[in-house]
Amino acid sequence: MINAGDSFNGLTYSAFTAGPSGTLLGGDITSLYNSFSGLSLGGRQSGGAQFFFGGDSFTVTFATPVNAFGIFFNVNPNSGNYGISTSVGNAVTGSASYDTSTFVFAGLISTTSFSSATIYSTDARLGSYNIPEIVTASAPAVPEPSALVMGLLGMVSMGGAVLRSRRVVR
């Protein structure tokens, strides 16, 4: 069971928003549905269902900012589009016709880091979904140009000092 504010696998689930059904109580991580790892996230509904209905959404916050975020959706056939929204942009799956034997994917990569994402369905009237996998990546730290220059100057100075000390020894 995951409530708003709970963390799992480096993600903090900061909000669960109910769609028109108005019954979303949080999230459940189960092994009931298809996934790569054997676990998937579904919405905890008041009637006991463990999947998100059309129009339900949830927001995750990352432990450290990321530059790439992707999510797989396991959906009912013809149940609308699914997407993610971040401070740097949005991504939508782009087709409303799926079958439940395959996953659909939405993801984005940005040169600007971001710290949260909202996962949602675009059509509140259709279908249900669960989340079999969430993938994040961060860009490696790139040194500032001034730090590179200072590092190079330091290495040149050290090299010069070594050469001078060799000349003195002779």
Sequence and secondary structure as in RCSB ss.txt:
>XXXX:A:sequence
MINAGDSFNGLTYSAFTAGPSGTLLGGDITSLYNSFSGLSLGGRQSGGAQFFFGGDSFTVTFATPVNAFGIFFNV
NPNSGNYGISTSVGNAVTGSASYDTSTFVFAGLISTTSFSSATIYSTDARLGSYNIPEIVTASAPAVPEPSALVM
GLLGMVSMGGAVLRSRRVVR
>XXXX:A:secstr
 B TT EETTEEEEEEE  TT  EEEEEEESSS  SSS EEEEEETTS BSEETT EEEEEEEEEEEEEEEEEEE
 TT   EEEEETTEEEE   S   TTS EEEEEEEEEEEEEEEEEES TTS EEEEEEEEEE       HHHHHH
HHHHHHHHHHHHHHHHHHH 
